Amino acid sequence: DNLCHIAHNVDIGKHTVVIAGCSIGGSAKIGEFCWLAPSSTILENVKIGNYARVGLGAVVVKDVPEHANMVGNPAIDFRIRNKS
C-alpha cells in the first residue's frame, strides 16, 4: 500500500497484506496470510508467524507466534491483554 517502508532483507510471505504507513525493519520475516495494519511498526530481526495480525499503530518488538492478534506499544497478544 501507500507510504510503506520495507527495509533490507525483509521476507514477506504470500497473501500477506501490508497496509499504508506500515514500517518493517531490516531482516524481519513475515509469515503467510498475515495482516499488518496502518502505521504499525515491526522492528528489525523480528519473526511474525503465519496468520498473525498486527493492529493499528502497534509496535512489534519481539517474535510473534502464529494466529496472534498483536496490539499496543509494545505489542502484546490481544487475547492475553483481555485476560488481565
N, C-alpha and C positions, 0 to 999 in steps of 0.2 A: 504494500500500500504506500501511500504518500509519506514522505519525510521519515522513513525508517533508517536507522543506522545499523548496518551489519558489518562487524569488524572482520579482520583477517582470520582464516582457518575455521570459520563457523560452518558447522554441518547441520543443515535443516532437513528433517525427514519429509517424506512425501505426504501430501494432503494437509500440511501444517499451514495455518493461517497467521500471518504476521500483519497486524493492523497498524494504522497511521501513528507515527510518533514513537514506535517501539525502538528500543536501543538494545543491541545484543553485543556483549563484549567478546574479545578475541578468544578463539579456541573453544567456544561454547558448543555443546552438542544438544540439539533439539530433536526430540523423537518424532514419530509419525502421528498424524491426526491430532496435533496439539493446536491450541488457540492462545495467541498472545495478544492481550487487549491493548487498546490505545494507551500510549505513554508508559507502558510497562518497561522495566529495565532488567536485563539479565546480565549479571557480572561475568567477567572472564573465567574460563575454565569450569563453568557450571554445566552439569548434565541434567536435562529435563526428560523424564520418561515418556513413553507413548501415552496418548490420550490425556495428557495433563493440560490444565487450563490455568492461565495466569491472568489475574484480574486487573482492572483499570488502575493504572499508576503503581502497581505492585513492584517492589524491588527484590528480586531473587538473588540471594547472597550465597546459597548453598544448594547442593543437588536436590532435585525434586523427583519423588517416586512416580510410577505410573498411576494414572487416574486421579492425581491430586488436583485440588482446586485452591490455588495459591492466591492469597490476598494480603494487603498491608505492606508496611515497611518497618523492619524486614519481613518478607513474605513468609507466611505460615499457612498450613492447610486449613481451609475454611471449616472442615468438619472438626478438626481438633480445636480450633478457636471457639466454636459454638459449645463445646463440652465444658469449657472452663468458665 
